[in-house]
Amino acid sequence: MPDPVETAELAAFVKTVDAHSLSRAAAELGIPRATLSRRLARLEERLGARLLRRSTRSLALTDAGESFNRHARIVLEAVAHAEASVRQVDDAVRGSLRVSVPPMVMPSFRSMICSFAERYPDVRLQIHFTSRLVDLRRDGYDVALRATSALEPGLIARSLSREPMLAVASPAYLAAHGMPKNRRDLARHRCLMGFARGELPQSQWTFAGGNQVHLEGVFHSNELDLLCDAAVRGLGIAFLPLMITHAALESGALVAVLPDTLYAEAMVALVYPEREFIPPAVRAFIDAVVEWAPGELGRKLPGSCRAAWDEQRQSTAAAASRGRKKRAATNASRRHARNGAR
């Protein structure tokens, strides 16, 4: 199968026909005359047909050239329209914007979305609330808000905060069922759980350090506010981000369950597919969320569980530091042994 005709060859041919001169056509295209001649020769070779009859004084189209000239102009016009459809000549914020966000966002986030829509009326907004981790490229999303312990590779992430996650229960539930003494005790408690990747009922909780506990949940929902409400009602123990439980912890409606053990951190981040060629609408939305985040995310832990949390984080950081030092010492010892063997 012959190679397809290149746009540059079509442009060289059409410009030559219009200019009636190789030299003039080359000058208008801003290329050497020899380059123009090579493009015309490659074009005729690909097509297996003579398009132009050239002499020292004139150029004339052949019958094949006449037909090809009409179609070539249609193709070049279509290419120009295709380029214009995606090229933006200014920084005006307009066009379509498709966003995926989790269902747990607070009222201030929804207010920020409405303010964004008021500020940029030429942006056609699609805000999709879902707990499913959408595939941005395959599903056609421009940007997504994520709250997770691990972000999928291949996406650009703009971190907004690191949210503590705590096991929580109501005082009434703990009075009736007792306080767990360790992670293993969770197996005999009523656990209120979400959906893994927003699709399948959770069967485990993962805590700091990668520690996992397999559980049989009695109540599953992908709406984290509902899980929080269920915990306040005394239906069981939930493992939720602080942004969801902060008010209930402050009021005493919920208490942290073993905050020195049953804890983790979730990264809240904006993710998008491209680092370059970000459309103005996407950039404006990212800026709006980044401006909103500091006042709403990263809330401080209530005093009742802050000390245990801080102690555990310091312990985890110290353990990680000891691990790094141990690995460095091992690597140095191995290098020393190799050098001695030489």
TAMO-V918753 format. One record per residue. N is the residue number from 0. RES is the residue in one letter. SS is DSSP state (h for helix, s for strand, l for the rest). PSI is psi in radians with two decimals (999 if undefined). Layout:
N RES SS PSI
N RES SS PSI
This chain:
0 M l 2.23
1 P l 2.70
2 D l 2.55
3 P l 2.67
4 V l 2.40
5 E l 2.61
6 T h -0.65
7 A h -0.59
8 E h -0.68
9 L h -0.77
10 A h -0.69
11 A h -0.72
12 F h -0.88
13 V h -0.72
14 K h -0.65
15 T h -0.72
16 V h -0.77
17 D h -0.62
18 A h -0.34
19 H l 0.40
20 S l 2.32
21 L h -0.76
22 S h -0.77
23 R h -0.71
24 A h -0.72
25 A h -0.73
26 A h -0.73
27 E h -0.54
28 L h -0.26
29 G l 0.56
30 I l 2.78
31 P l 2.65
32 R h -0.64
33 A h -0.64
34 T h -0.74
35 L h -0.75
36 S h -0.70
37 R h -0.69
38 R h -0.73
39 L h -0.69
40 A h -0.73
41 R h -0.68
42 L h -0.84
43 E h -0.61
44 E h -0.73
45 R h -0.72
46 L h -0.34
47 G l 0.60
48 A l 2.59
49 R l 2.20
50 L l -0.58
51 L s 2.43
52 R s 2.04
53 R s 2.36
54 S l 3.13
55 T l -0.36
56 R l -0.25
57 S l 2.85
58 L s 2.41
59 A s 2.46
60 L s 2.44
61 T l 3.05
62 D h -0.73
63 A h -0.66
64 G h -0.69
65 E h -0.84
66 S h -0.76
67 F h -0.60
68 N h -0.74
69 R h -0.81
70 H h -0.63
71 A h -0.68
72 R h -0.64
73 I h -0.75
74 V h -0.81
75 L h -0.63
76 E h -0.68
77 A h -0.70
78 V h -0.73
79 A h -0.71
80 H h -0.69
81 A h -0.75
82 E h -0.74
83 A h -0.50
84 S h -0.40
85 V h -0.26
86 R l 2.24
87 Q l 2.14
88 V l -0.12
89 D l -3.10
90 D l 0.37
91 A l 2.43
92 V l 1.84
93 R l 3.09
94 G s -2.98
95 S s 2.55
96 L s 2.03
97 R s 2.10
98 V s 2.41
99 S s 2.25
100 V s 2.64
101 P l 2.76
102 P l -0.02
103 M l 0.11
104 V l 2.61
105 M l 2.89
106 P h -0.60
107 S h -0.50
108 F h -0.75
109 R h -0.65
110 S h -0.69
111 M h -0.68
112 I h -0.79
113 C h -0.68
114 S h -0.67
115 F h -0.78
116 A h -0.65
117 E h -0.68
118 R h -0.58
119 Y l 1.33
120 P l -0.28
121 D l 0.03
122 V s 2.20
123 R s 1.81
124 L s 2.40
125 Q s 1.85
126 I s 1.99
127 H s 2.00
128 F s 2.10
129 T l 2.58
130 S l -0.09
131 R l 2.41
132 L l 1.69
133 V l 2.65
134 D l 1.88
135 L h -0.78
136 R h -0.84
137 R h -0.68
138 D h -0.04
139 G l 0.60
140 Y l 2.53
141 D l -0.63
142 V s 2.67
143 A s 2.56
144 L s 2.20
145 R s 2.51
146 A s 1.72
147 T s 2.82
148 S l -0.29
149 A l 2.22
150 L l 2.48
151 E l 2.55
152 P l 2.83
153 G l 0.02
154 L l 2.67
155 I s 2.28
156 A s 2.29
157 R s 1.80
158 S s 2.36
159 L s -0.69
160 S s 2.96
161 R s 2.01
162 E s 2.19
163 P s 2.51
164 M s 2.29
165 L s 2.61
166 A s 2.31
167 V s 2.67
168 A s 2.84
169 S l 2.66
170 P h -0.62
171 A h -0.74
172 Y h -0.78
173 L h -0.57
174 A h -0.62
175 A h -0.58
176 H h -0.17
177 G l 2.69
178 M l 2.23
179 P l 2.49
180 K l -0.40
181 N l 3.14
182 R h -0.64
183 R h -0.50
184 D h -0.31
185 L h -0.45
186 A h -0.43
187 R h 0.15
188 H l 2.82
189 R l 2.07
190 C s 2.33
191 L s 2.05
192 M s 2.77
193 G l -2.65
194 F s 2.28
195 A s 2.20
196 R l 0.38
197 G l 0.21
198 E l -0.78
199 L s 2.48
200 P s 2.33
201 Q l 2.52
202 S l 0.06
203 Q s 2.75
204 W s 2.46
205 T s 2.15
206 F l 3.11
207 A h 2.53
208 G h 0.07
209 G h 0.12
210 N l 2.26
211 Q s 2.55
212 V s 2.13
213 H s 2.30
214 L l 2.73
215 E l 1.77
216 G l 2.63
217 V l -0.13
218 F s 2.07
219 H s 2.45
220 S l 2.58
221 N l 0.06
222 E l 1.82
223 L h -0.53
224 D h -0.61
225 L h -0.72
226 L h -0.68
227 C h -0.78
228 D h -0.71
229 A h -0.68
230 A h -0.74
231 V h -0.61
232 R l -0.01
233 G l 0.38
234 L l -0.18
235 G l -2.88
236 I s 2.32
237 A s 2.70
238 F s 1.80
239 L s 2.75
240 P s 2.62
241 L h -0.57
242 M h -0.44
243 I h -0.66
244 T h -0.07
245 H h -0.86
246 A h -0.72
247 A h -0.60
248 L h -0.71
249 E h -0.66
250 S h -0.26
251 G l 0.00
252 A l -0.46
253 L l 2.67
254 V s 2.64
255 A s 2.41
256 V l 2.00
257 L l 1.08
258 P l -0.29
259 D l -0.12
260 T l -0.83
261 L l 1.34
262 Y s 2.82
263 A s -3.12
264 E s 2.43
265 A s 2.35
266 M s 2.25
267 V s 2.12
268 A s 2.69
269 L s 2.32
270 V s 2.53
271 Y s 2.77
272 P l -0.49
273 E l 2.51
274 R l -0.54
275 E l 2.86
276 F l 0.70
277 I l 2.14
278 P l 2.59
279 P h -0.63
280 A h -0.71
281 V h -0.77
282 R h -0.73
283 A h -0.67
284 F h -0.74
285 I h -0.79
286 D h -0.69
287 A h -0.73
288 V h -0.72
289 V h -0.64
290 E h -0.61
291 W h -0.65
292 A h -0.79
293 P h -0.59
294 G h -0.21
295 E h -0.43
296 L l 2.94
297 G l 0.62
298 R l 2.63
299 K l 2.58
300 L l 2.49
301 P l 2.65
302 G h -0.50
303 S h -0.41
304 C h 0.03
305 R h -0.74
306 A h -0.79
307 A h -0.70
308 W h -0.86
309 D h -0.71
310 E h -0.73
311 Q h -0.71
312 R h -0.71
313 Q h -0.67
314 S h -0.73
315 T h -0.75
316 A h -0.70
317 A h -0.70
318 A h -0.70
319 A h -0.71
320 S h -0.75
321 R h -0.67
322 G h -0.74
323 R h -0.75
324 K h -0.68
325 K h -0.74
326 R h -0.69
327 A h -0.73
328 A h -0.69
329 T h -0.78
330 N h -0.69
331 A h -0.69
332 S h -0.69
333 R h -0.74
334 R h -0.71
335 H h -0.72
336 A h -0.69
337 R h -0.71
338 N h -0.64
339 G h -0.62
340 A h -0.42
341 R l 999
